Amino acid sequence: MKVKAFLVLGGAIVLAACGKQSALEGRITDARGQPLADFTVVAEQTQPVSGYERFETKTGADGIFRFEKLHPQAEYTLVPSSDRWVTDGQRIKVESAADGQKKSLPETISFRFKKGAEGTITDSRGMLEWYVGSAEARTWDEASGWVGELTVAGGGWRMPASEELKTIQNGDKKKPAYEPVFNIDNCVWPVEQKTTKVWVDHSYYGPRYYGPRYYGPGYYGPRYYGPTGGHWETRGKGGKCRAIAVRAAKV
C-alpha cells in the first residue's frame, strides 16, 4: 500500500509523491489575429505546491505557448508580457487539466497596441501608426506646422482625420477618452476642421468650481449634469488642443 506524505512549509504544500503533471497551451495574436512571437508567458499557481509554483515560457512563430508540467487540476494565473506590446498588466485565471491530460485555452489572447523604439504607437486594429509627442497645447496652425516638420521614425506624418481619431477613443459619448496608452486628457486637432469640441469633466474641477457653490444648483450643479457629469466646449482656431500625428502602419 502506497502512502502519500504531505508537509506544509512556508505556505507551500509539499508532496512526497511527485510526478503528476498536466499540459496547457494557448495562443497570442494582435487585434487582426496575426500571431505574436517571442511573448513571455508566466504561469503562477494560486495555491502553491512545491515544484509547481511558477513556470515561464515563450510563444513561437505561430503565437502558441505551452506549459508541460503544471500541477493537475490546479488554478493558475497566466501573465503575458512583452517589451513592445502593451498588455496593461493583463492576467488570465485558468484551471489546469487532469493528470496526464492537455488543455487548450478556449479563446485567443490578443493585444492591440505596439510601442516603437522612438515613441511611436502602432494600432494593429486600424493599421495606423501614431506619434503623440509632448503634452504642449497648440493652436490648429501650430499643430499643422509641428506635424509637417516631424521627422521621427523616418517622417511621412500627417494630421489625423476626425474618423481616425474616433478609432482610438473609448466610444463613450457621455465621458469620452482616448485609449490609456496615448496618455491624452485634452482635445486633439483633426485635420479637416479648425474647430473641435473638448469634453470638460466636472469631476476634474470639483464641486466648488462647477457645483452649486459657484454657479448654483440649476446651472452646472448636480440638478443639471449630475454629480459626475460634464459638458462639451467648442475650441475655435485660436483655441489650443493637443497635436498628434498619424501615418499608415507598416505590415
Backbone bond lengths (Angstrom), bond angles and torsions (degrees), N, CA, C in turn:
res aa  C-N    CA-C-N  psi(-1)  N-CA   C-N-CA  omega(-1)  CA-C   N-CA-C  phi
1 M - - - 1.464 - - 1.524 109.58 -
2 K 1.339 116.71 128.11 1.457 121.34 -179.29 1.525 109.99 -86.57
3 V 1.325 114.75 137.49 1.460 120.37 179.12 1.523 108.72 -117.80
4 K 1.324 116.40 130.21 1.458 121.62 177.66 1.522 108.87 -100.80
5 A 1.323 117.23 127.96 1.460 121.73 179.29 1.519 109.41 -101.91
6 F 1.326 117.12 139.29 1.456 122.36 -179.60 1.525 109.22 -121.17
7 L 1.308 117.50 130.82 1.454 122.87 175.19 1.518 108.67 -125.21
8 V 1.321 116.32 151.41 1.458 120.92 175.50 1.517 107.92 -117.27
9 L 1.325 116.71 115.49 1.457 122.09 -178.83 1.520 109.08 -125.80
10 G 1.338 116.23 116.83 1.467 120.29 176.77 1.506 113.18 56.86
11 G 1.319 118.38 34.61 1.458 121.23 177.66 1.509 113.51 86.08
12 A 1.332 118.60 -5.76 1.465 121.54 -179.90 1.521 109.83 -101.89
13 I 1.303 117.04 140.45 1.456 122.12 177.15 1.523 108.37 -86.74
14 V 1.323 116.33 126.54 1.457 120.98 -179.44 1.519 108.47 -107.90
15 L 1.316 116.95 123.20 1.458 121.57 179.77 1.521 109.60 -98.44
16 A 1.317 115.52 126.77 1.454 118.75 176.80 1.522 110.52 -72.17
17 A 1.316 115.75 -30.95 1.461 119.84 177.98 1.514 108.42 -96.01
18 C 1.322 117.55 111.83 1.457 121.83 -176.52 1.522 110.34 -105.72
19 G 1.321 115.36 -176.82 1.449 119.82 175.38 1.506 114.33 106.88
20 K 1.327 118.07 -14.62 1.456 119.85 177.88 1.524 109.63 -72.84
21 Q 1.324 116.47 140.13 1.460 119.34 177.07 1.522 110.82 -164.17
22 S 1.332 114.54 156.29 1.460 120.96 176.33 1.522 108.24 -140.65
23 A 1.323 115.94 165.30 1.466 121.10 -176.07 1.527 110.47 -114.85
24 L 1.326 114.74 152.24 1.465 121.59 178.23 1.517 108.28 -143.01
25 E 1.327 116.20 137.09 1.458 119.14 175.72 1.520 110.50 -138.95
26 G 1.327 115.00 154.44 1.458 121.58 178.26 1.513 109.20 -153.27
27 R 1.318 115.66 -179.81 1.468 120.16 -176.61 1.522 109.63 -136.97
28 I 1.329 116.13 140.14 1.459 122.17 179.11 1.523 108.81 -118.18
29 T 1.335 116.01 130.93 1.464 121.62 -179.32 1.520 110.17 -135.32
30 D 1.340 115.07 172.28 1.458 119.27 170.10 1.525 108.35 -85.77
31 A 1.334 116.94 -173.50 1.463 120.85 -175.29 1.522 112.97 -68.11
32 R 1.338 117.93 -16.18 1.470 121.47 178.44 1.522 112.34 -96.70
33 G 1.332 116.21 1.18 1.453 119.75 -179.96 1.511 114.33 89.08
34 Q 1.338 117.64 9.31 1.457 120.67 177.91 1.530 109.75 -80.93
35 P 1.340 118.21 135.32 1.467 120.54 -176.21 1.521 112.56 -64.64
36 L 1.331 115.78 144.31 1.458 121.98 178.06 1.524 108.88 -111.99
37 A 1.323 115.71 115.13 1.462 121.33 -178.88 1.522 111.26 -88.88
38 D 1.321 115.80 160.50 1.464 124.08 173.76 1.527 113.09 63.46
39 F 1.317 117.17 27.39 1.463 122.47 173.09 1.525 107.99 -83.18
40 T 1.317 118.11 132.37 1.462 121.39 175.57 1.525 109.30 -85.21
41 V 1.327 116.76 133.76 1.465 121.66 176.72 1.525 108.06 -129.05
42 V 1.323 116.02 124.99 1.463 122.21 178.11 1.525 108.74 -108.97
43 A 1.326 116.72 136.42 1.465 122.54 174.88 1.525 107.76 -110.23
44 E 1.338 116.45 117.12 1.459 122.12 -179.23 1.524 109.27 -112.62
45 Q 1.315 117.18 126.05 1.457 121.27 -177.87 1.529 110.40 -77.70
46 T 1.336 116.64 134.11 1.464 121.31 -177.96 1.523 111.52 -67.62
47 Q 1.327 117.16 -48.45 1.463 122.78 175.31 1.532 106.98 -108.54
48 P 1.331 117.29 96.69 1.470 120.26 -170.01 1.526 113.99 -60.12
49 V 1.313 114.89 130.31 1.458 123.11 170.99 1.521 106.57 -114.93
50 S 1.314 117.56 127.23 1.457 121.37 -174.43 1.530 111.42 -53.30
51 G 1.323 114.80 127.82 1.454 120.84 -178.93 1.511 113.82 92.44
52 Y 1.344 116.35 -10.02 1.469 120.82 -178.23 1.537 111.98 -125.37
53 E 1.333 118.01 8.53 1.469 120.66 -168.97 1.524 114.36 -68.20
54 R 1.333 116.50 -39.11 1.468 119.06 -172.09 1.528 110.45 -150.29
55 F 1.321 114.72 132.55 1.462 120.92 176.24 1.529 108.51 -132.70
56 E 1.314 116.13 151.97 1.467 121.01 -179.93 1.524 109.62 -135.93
57 T 1.333 115.60 139.94 1.459 120.48 178.33 1.520 108.71 -148.87
58 K 1.324 117.08 178.15 1.464 122.26 178.20 1.526 109.93 -131.67
59 T 1.321 115.50 155.34 1.459 119.78 175.85 1.524 109.92 -78.04
60 G 1.330 114.91 148.89 1.452 120.34 175.97 1.519 110.88 -89.65
61 A 1.318 116.19 -169.82 1.466 121.26 -179.80 1.521 111.84 -62.05
62 D 1.330 117.03 -24.11 1.467 121.63 179.08 1.524 112.68 -88.83
63 G 1.347 117.03 3.10 1.457 121.25 179.68 1.517 114.09 80.25
64 I 1.327 117.58 2.85 1.467 121.25 -175.98 1.529 110.82 -91.11
65 F 1.327 115.69 137.07 1.463 121.69 172.86 1.526 108.65 -119.79
66 R 1.335 115.79 151.25 1.464 120.71 -177.70 1.526 110.75 -138.71
67 F 1.318 114.91 141.12 1.457 122.52 168.09 1.527 106.94 -118.39
68 E 1.328 117.01 132.15 1.459 120.58 -173.88 1.524 113.91 -107.61
69 K 1.346 118.13 -15.93 1.462 119.38 -169.68 1.526 113.10 -128.73
70 L 1.324 117.07 36.72 1.459 119.97 177.28 1.525 110.44 -72.43
71 H 1.326 115.20 155.43 1.464 118.70 174.57 1.529 108.37 -70.54
72 P 1.322 118.56 134.76 1.468 120.62 -177.54 1.525 112.70 -62.87
73 Q 1.322 115.25 142.18 1.461 124.00 174.15 1.530 112.28 48.20
74 A 1.324 114.68 47.62 1.460 121.32 178.22 1.526 108.92 -121.77
75 E 1.317 116.07 153.16 1.465 120.04 179.26 1.522 109.99 -86.38
76 Y 1.330 115.19 129.83 1.459 122.28 176.96 1.528 109.42 -125.46
77 T 1.321 115.34 154.52 1.460 121.55 171.22 1.520 107.98 -112.33
78 L 1.330 116.19 123.27 1.464 121.34 178.06 1.525 108.87 -91.78
79 V 1.332 115.78 130.82 1.467 121.34 -179.12 1.526 108.49 -123.85
80 P 1.342 118.31 98.64 1.466 120.54 176.90 1.523 110.88 -81.77
81 S 1.321 116.86 145.97 1.465 120.38 178.82 1.523 109.87 -149.86
82 S 1.337 114.34 154.78 1.458 120.93 -179.00 1.515 108.99 -155.74
83 D 1.329 116.39 147.81 1.463 120.49 176.04 1.521 111.55 -73.58
84 R 1.324 117.25 -21.08 1.464 120.51 -174.03 1.523 113.75 -109.74
85 W 1.314 117.65 -36.51 1.460 120.56 -174.40 1.521 111.19 -92.61
86 V 1.332 115.75 141.52 1.464 121.98 -179.42 1.525 108.75 -83.23
87 T 1.329 116.71 115.46 1.467 121.05 -177.80 1.520 112.75 -103.99
88 D 1.334 117.58 -14.24 1.471 122.05 -178.90 1.527 111.99 53.92
89 G 1.323 116.28 31.13 1.461 119.91 177.01 1.517 114.42 66.17
90 Q 1.331 116.71 27.77 1.464 120.31 -177.21 1.530 111.50 -59.82
91 R 1.329 116.09 136.16 1.461 123.30 178.41 1.528 108.21 -132.31
92 I 1.320 116.53 133.40 1.467 121.43 -176.24 1.523 109.17 -120.63
93 K 1.323 116.89 121.90 1.464 121.16 178.02 1.531 109.66 -88.73
94 V 1.324 115.98 132.65 1.464 121.46 179.59 1.524 109.15 -139.76
95 E 1.323 115.48 159.67 1.464 120.67 171.78 1.520 107.95 -112.03
96 S 1.309 116.07 130.37 1.460 120.44 -177.88 1.526 111.03 -70.09
97 A 1.321 115.46 165.34 1.463 121.70 -177.33 1.528 110.89 -75.95
98 A 1.319 115.24 173.58 1.461 120.86 175.99 1.522 110.18 -68.00
99 D 1.312 116.38 166.12 1.463 122.04 -177.82 1.529 110.73 -55.48
100 G 1.340 115.28 126.81 1.453 120.77 178.14 1.515 114.75 80.00
101 Q 1.344 117.75 2.27 1.460 121.68 -178.17 1.534 111.04 -107.57
102 K 1.336 115.26 164.30 1.466 121.57 177.12 1.519 109.59 -118.78
103 K 1.320 115.57 141.75 1.461 121.45 178.58 1.518 109.40 -123.33
104 S 1.331 116.46 137.42 1.467 121.68 175.73 1.520 108.92 -110.41
105 L 1.327 116.42 137.81 1.458 119.68 177.93 1.526 109.49 -62.23
106 P 1.336 118.12 135.06 1.471 120.13 -176.94 1.525 113.50 -69.96
107 E 1.335 117.14 -22.32 1.459 120.43 -178.21 1.525 110.51 -127.41
108 T 1.321 114.94 146.50 1.460 120.98 176.14 1.526 109.93 -73.03
109 I 1.312 116.72 142.11 1.465 121.86 173.54 1.525 107.21 -89.21
110 S 1.319 117.37 123.15 1.465 119.12 -176.24 1.523 111.09 -126.60
111 F 1.327 114.32 149.79 1.461 121.77 178.03 1.523 108.88 -131.82
112 R 1.315 114.80 145.11 1.462 120.40 -170.07 1.526 114.63 -100.55
113 F 1.330 117.64 -42.67 1.463 120.51 -169.89 1.528 112.13 -107.78
114 K 1.329 114.81 137.49 1.463 121.52 177.21 1.523 109.32 -122.61
115 K 1.327 116.37 133.28 1.460 121.52 179.83 1.525 110.62 -94.10
116 G 1.337 115.28 136.37 1.452 121.02 177.29 1.516 111.38 -93.34
117 A 1.321 116.12 166.36 1.465 121.46 -176.27 1.525 112.36 -64.21
118 E 1.333 118.09 -27.75 1.464 121.10 -176.96 1.524 112.34 -102.23
119 G 1.327 116.76 19.35 1.458 120.14 176.01 1.515 114.80 92.39
120 T 1.320 117.81 6.36 1.461 120.18 177.37 1.528 110.00 -76.33
121 I 1.331 115.83 157.51 1.462 122.13 177.86 1.526 108.01 -129.45
122 T 1.320 116.72 119.06 1.460 121.22 179.04 1.518 109.79 -98.71
123 D 1.326 115.80 128.00 1.458 122.40 176.61 1.525 107.70 -96.48
124 S 1.324 116.90 107.47 1.465 120.05 -176.46 1.523 112.36 -73.36
125 R 1.324 117.95 -13.18 1.463 120.12 176.43 1.520 110.56 -78.87
126 G 1.315 117.11 -51.57 1.462 120.75 -178.29 1.507 113.76 -91.71
127 M 1.349 117.19 -5.29 1.460 123.62 -178.34 1.526 111.22 53.49
128 L 1.334 114.19 46.72 1.457 121.73 173.99 1.523 108.60 -122.39
129 E 1.324 115.42 146.61 1.458 121.36 177.30 1.523 107.91 -111.04
130 W 1.328 116.15 133.16 1.457 121.96 -173.55 1.524 111.00 -119.07
131 Y 1.341 114.01 152.56 1.459 119.79 171.76 1.521 107.58 -138.28
132 V 1.340 115.84 121.71 1.461 120.64 -174.22 1.517 112.25 -92.95
133 G 1.301 118.49 -41.26 1.459 119.98 -179.82 1.518 112.38 72.96
134 S 1.328 116.61 -152.04 1.459 121.29 -175.29 1.526 111.06 -76.76
135 A 1.332 115.35 169.44 1.466 121.21 -179.45 1.523 112.27 -86.72
136 E 1.313 117.79 8.60 1.468 121.66 -177.89 1.526 111.22 -63.33
137 A 1.340 116.12 132.35 1.461 121.17 176.04 1.524 109.16 -86.28
138 R 1.338 116.07 140.69 1.461 121.40 -176.02 1.522 110.56 -134.44
139 T 1.332 116.23 159.05 1.455 119.99 168.78 1.527 107.69 -72.64
140 W 1.344 116.70 169.42 1.465 119.41 -179.97 1.525 110.64 -59.90
141 D 1.334 117.57 -44.38 1.468 120.71 -179.46 1.525 111.36 -63.68
142 E 1.323 116.73 -39.92 1.469 119.97 177.60 1.525 110.86 -64.96
143 A 1.334 115.74 -40.02 1.465 119.99 178.99 1.529 110.78 -64.05
144 S 1.330 116.12 -42.80 1.458 120.80 179.34 1.526 110.94 -62.14
145 G 1.334 116.61 -41.69 1.455 120.37 178.86 1.520 112.45 -66.25
146 W 1.323 116.29 -39.72 1.472 120.82 179.77 1.523 110.83 -63.05
147 V 1.330 116.46 -46.22 1.460 120.34 -179.58 1.529 110.53 -65.18
148 G 1.338 116.90 -40.35 1.455 120.45 -178.54 1.517 113.61 -63.22
149 E 1.327 117.04 -27.28 1.467 121.28 -178.87 1.525 112.97 -97.61
150 L 1.322 117.31 0.89 1.462 121.14 -174.58 1.529 111.03 -72.45
151 T 1.324 116.27 126.40 1.472 121.22 -179.25 1.526 112.36 -119.21
152 V 1.320 117.63 8.95 1.467 121.60 -178.51 1.530 110.76 -57.69
153 A 1.321 116.38 137.11 1.473 123.05 174.88 1.526 112.76 53.26
154 G 1.326 116.34 37.89 1.460 120.01 175.05 1.507 115.87 95.88
155 G 1.338 118.46 -4.44 1.464 121.46 176.73 1.520 113.04 75.44
156 G 1.348 114.58 -157.58 1.460 120.11 -178.35 1.519 113.14 81.17
157 W 1.335 117.12 23.07 1.459 121.72 -176.86 1.524 111.80 -88.63
158 R 1.329 115.83 159.19 1.458 122.51 176.37 1.525 108.91 -147.45
159 M 1.334 117.04 167.82 1.460 120.59 174.69 1.528 109.18 -75.21
160 P 1.323 118.59 144.32 1.465 120.69 -178.32 1.523 112.57 -79.19
161 A 1.316 116.12 150.27 1.462 121.50 172.43 1.527 109.01 -79.27
162 S 1.325 115.95 160.37 1.468 120.47 -179.34 1.522 111.79 -56.77
163 E 1.340 116.83 -41.76 1.460 120.37 -178.99 1.523 111.42 -66.32
164 E 1.320 117.11 -31.88 1.466 120.01 176.91 1.522 110.77 -69.97
165 L 1.322 116.69 -38.67 1.462 119.92 177.85 1.527 111.34 -62.86
166 K 1.319 116.76 -34.81 1.467 119.92 -179.92 1.527 111.90 -63.45
167 T 1.330 116.84 -26.85 1.467 119.28 -177.50 1.522 112.47 -70.32
168 I 1.330 117.90 -17.33 1.469 119.76 178.86 1.527 111.05 -112.44
169 Q 1.343 116.37 17.39 1.456 121.75 173.40 1.525 109.31 -102.82
170 N 1.323 115.82 163.24 1.462 119.79 -176.73 1.522 113.87 -81.64
171 G 1.331 118.15 -5.28 1.458 121.16 176.19 1.514 114.98 79.31
172 D 1.314 117.89 4.03 1.462 121.93 -179.84 1.527 109.24 -85.82
173 K 1.333 117.44 110.12 1.461 120.93 -177.94 1.526 112.20 -70.90
174 K 1.325 117.02 -27.50 1.459 119.99 -178.71 1.521 112.15 -79.21
175 K 1.323 116.37 -32.35 1.459 119.85 -179.71 1.527 108.87 -146.96
176 P 1.327 117.18 71.51 1.463 120.71 -174.96 1.523 112.22 -68.12
177 A 1.312 115.49 151.05 1.461 120.70 177.98 1.517 108.68 -158.30
178 Y 1.323 115.69 155.77 1.458 120.61 176.00 1.526 109.44 -86.18
179 E 1.322 115.74 157.05 1.455 120.30 178.60 1.534 109.02 -55.35
180 P 1.337 117.78 139.73 1.468 120.85 -173.17 1.521 115.02 -55.13
181 V 1.334 117.77 -30.53 1.460 120.00 -177.14 1.527 112.02 -60.56
182 F 1.342 117.61 -24.13 1.464 120.89 -177.96 1.530 112.66 -84.59
183 N 1.318 117.09 -17.98 1.467 121.29 177.57 1.533 111.59 53.53
184 I 1.331 116.09 48.67 1.468 122.31 179.97 1.524 108.83 -114.33
185 D 1.326 116.71 121.50 1.461 120.69 177.68 1.527 111.11 -122.44
186 N 1.330 116.23 25.53 1.457 121.35 -178.10 1.525 108.19 -136.92
187 C 1.323 116.70 175.68 1.459 120.08 174.76 1.526 109.67 -71.08
188 V 1.339 115.95 158.99 1.464 122.39 -179.82 1.524 108.57 -128.26
189 W 1.326 116.34 136.99 1.463 120.14 -178.84 1.528 111.78 -76.12
190 P 1.346 117.91 126.00 1.466 121.13 169.01 1.522 109.54 -86.94
191 V 1.321 117.21 161.77 1.452 120.43 -174.92 1.525 113.15 -75.00
192 E 1.339 117.74 -33.03 1.461 119.35 -167.24 1.521 114.60 -88.87
193 Q 1.322 118.25 0.25 1.455 118.73 179.37 1.517 110.07 -147.97
194 K 1.317 114.60 148.64 1.458 119.41 -178.91 1.521 111.79 -102.47
195 T 1.312 115.92 15.03 1.463 121.43 169.03 1.516 106.92 -130.62
196 T 1.294 116.44 147.38 1.451 120.71 177.51 1.511 108.75 -148.28
197 K 1.319 115.97 165.26 1.457 120.56 -179.69 1.520 109.88 -107.37
198 V 1.314 114.86 142.55 1.452 120.71 177.09 1.525 108.21 -123.30
199 W 1.321 115.90 138.54 1.453 121.41 178.37 1.524 109.15 -86.13
200 V 1.324 117.29 121.78 1.458 122.49 176.98 1.519 107.79 -97.63
201 D 1.308 115.62 109.96 1.462 121.83 -177.96 1.521 108.90 -84.85
202 H 1.324 117.13 117.02 1.456 120.54 -176.49 1.521 112.80 -65.86
203 S 1.326 117.14 -26.15 1.463 118.85 179.07 1.521 111.09 -67.42
204 Y 1.352 116.85 -20.01 1.460 120.35 178.46 1.530 110.42 -70.53
205 Y 1.325 115.44 -41.39 1.455 119.72 -177.08 1.525 112.55 -84.80
206 G 1.319 116.53 -24.44 1.453 119.70 179.10 1.519 111.97 86.99
207 P 1.332 117.54 162.80 1.465 121.82 -174.31 1.525 114.15 -65.97
208 R 1.333 118.12 -21.54 1.463 118.39 -178.36 1.523 111.70 -74.72
209 Y 1.350 116.41 -18.55 1.461 119.05 -179.48 1.525 111.05 -95.69
210 Y 1.335 115.77 -57.40 1.464 120.06 -179.53 1.526 112.52 -98.21
211 G 1.302 117.22 -3.97 1.451 120.62 -176.95 1.518 112.70 -83.01
212 P 1.324 117.39 -174.61 1.467 122.18 -173.48 1.523 113.92 -65.46
213 R 1.346 118.56 -22.39 1.461 119.03 -178.71 1.521 111.69 -71.51
214 Y 1.348 116.67 -18.85 1.465 119.51 -178.32 1.523 111.24 -104.05
215 Y 1.325 116.46 -53.25 1.460 120.48 -176.46 1.526 113.75 -103.12
216 G 1.302 117.83 -14.24 1.454 119.90 -174.67 1.514 110.82 96.56
217 P 1.323 117.72 154.75 1.465 121.51 -171.80 1.516 114.61 -66.89
218 G 1.324 118.66 -19.10 1.458 119.60 -176.71 1.507 114.38 -95.04
219 Y 1.359 118.53 2.76 1.463 119.16 -176.15 1.529 110.89 -109.03
220 Y 1.329 117.75 -84.52 1.460 120.31 178.79 1.528 112.40 -101.46
221 G 1.314 117.14 1.46 1.456 120.10 -176.35 1.512 112.96 -76.52
222 P 1.325 116.94 -174.42 1.467 121.87 -176.17 1.520 114.51 -58.27
223 R 1.337 117.89 -28.80 1.464 119.10 -178.28 1.520 111.53 -69.73
224 Y 1.333 117.15 -20.76 1.464 119.92 -177.21 1.526 111.65 -99.94
225 Y 1.307 116.93 -52.57 1.466 120.87 -176.01 1.522 113.75 -108.75
226 G 1.310 117.21 -13.71 1.458 119.03 -173.89 1.520 110.28 91.83
227 P 1.307 117.78 160.62 1.470 121.10 -172.66 1.518 114.64 -65.60
228 T 1.328 118.29 -23.32 1.473 119.60 -179.60 1.515 110.90 -122.98
229 G 1.330 116.98 29.54 1.452 120.52 -175.74 1.510 113.55 -83.85
230 G 1.325 115.37 -160.70 1.449 122.05 -179.80 1.510 108.58 -172.35
231 H 1.322 116.83 -173.86 1.455 119.59 177.32 1.525 109.18 -152.01
232 W 1.327 115.43 161.42 1.459 121.64 178.92 1.523 110.19 -90.27
233 E 1.316 116.19 138.98 1.456 121.99 172.42 1.524 108.42 -124.47
234 T 1.329 116.44 139.29 1.460 120.67 178.35 1.522 109.91 -91.15
235 R 1.321 115.85 128.51 1.459 121.42 175.73 1.524 107.99 -103.38
236 G 1.323 116.36 121.33 1.453 121.05 179.47 1.513 112.22 -83.73
237 K 1.330 115.93 -174.53 1.460 121.49 -176.56 1.520 111.96 -56.18
238 G 1.333 116.21 -36.08 1.460 119.17 -179.23 1.510 113.69 -81.61
239 G 1.340 116.84 -11.39 1.456 120.10 177.94 1.518 110.66 -73.21
240 K 1.313 116.00 176.48 1.461 119.25 -176.55 1.523 111.40 -127.37
241 C 1.331 114.55 135.31 1.459 122.90 176.66 1.526 108.62 -139.07
242 R 1.317 116.57 176.28 1.464 120.88 177.48 1.524 110.33 -73.98
243 A 1.312 115.58 151.72 1.460 122.00 174.15 1.520 108.03 -114.21
244 I 1.328 116.80 125.50 1.458 120.74 173.02 1.521 108.52 -130.79
245 A 1.312 115.63 158.17 1.462 120.94 -175.31 1.523 110.10 -119.19
246 V 1.328 115.59 155.77 1.460 120.79 -178.26 1.523 109.77 -143.22
247 R 1.318 115.82 155.87 1.464 122.60 172.04 1.523 107.39 -157.69
248 A 1.319 116.25 166.25 1.463 120.00 178.60 1.523 109.50 -66.03
249 A 1.325 115.90 138.15 1.463 120.40 179.79 1.523 110.16 -77.08
250 K 1.310 115.47 148.54 1.457 120.53 176.64 1.519 109.35 -81.47
251 V 1.303 116.31 133.05 1.468 121.11 -179.31 1.525 109.33 -75.23
